[in-house]
Amino acid sequence: MGTAISLDLADDLPAAELDELAGDVFAWLREVDARFSTYRADSEVCRVDRGELALAAAGADLRHVLARCAELWKVTDGFFDAYAGGRLDPSGYVKGWAVQVASDRLLAAGAANHCLNAGGDVRVRGRSSTGQPWRIGVRHPWDAMSTCLVLTGTDLAVATSGVYERGHHVLDPRRGTPAGGLRSVTVVGPDLGLADAYATAAVAMGPAGIGWLDGLPGHRHAVVTDDARLLHSTALPLAG
């Protein structure tokens, strides 16, 4: 996925069981990378994009992801667009979706207390090993060693999309040019795939994304603008 991934399993389970759970998570994420990467010529995504693989013949996961991307295109008024760059790239949904699936599998396997972090897209459940709710730092967009916010909770999906690492890589699909105005967008909700896509869409919208996020039901957000203003939902679960 081109990013660092960390897993914290906080349940008091035998070491061998914890190792197996962790192994299953990373095996799943490696599988997702192999099938969905836009950098691997033999991935399903690239083969479908080149017309070498018919969508009907692709795996169920890819068909599910592309169906969700089509739905997200509609609900974001076209600002979440898997074809914004001119080729198929569902990455703005895939990473959050893959982490959400991994977290759901951990919960089903009895690991009710965990934190899975894929490059700033974070899914937490239960409590940390200290018995306290998880604390999730949101990276300061101008200082990699600092946070601009710290969130806390026991069941949160937190996705951040920003331009501070890869530059203005999120495109405004209507203009075909890099989006501007928002330096960082964090969305908090119940599902990491949706939160990831909504954060990407808001960055693509630019300043208009702030008002759009305000009207998004069931989600909260924090935004850092290009001129260094920090704006966030009143109900954002901030750590004390």
Salt bridges, closest charged atoms under 4 A:
GLU31 OE2 - ARG35 NH1 2.47
ASP33 OD2 - ARG40 NH2 2.94
GLU44 OE1 - ARG35 NE 3.37
ASP49 OD2 - ARG87 NE 3.64
GLU52 OE2 - ARG50 NE 2.86
ASP61 OD2 - ARG35 NH2 3.05
GLU71 OE1 - ARG68 NH1 2.21
ASP77 OD2 - ARG174 NH2 2.63
ASP104 OD1 - ARG125 NH1 3.07
ASP121 OD2 - LYS95 NZ 3.76
ASP155 OD1 - ARG123 NH1 2.75
GLU165 OE2 - ARG139 NH1 3.58
ASP172 OD2 - ARG175 NH1 2.61
ASP214 OD1 - HIS221 NE2 3.21
ASP227 OD1 - ARG229 NE 3.27
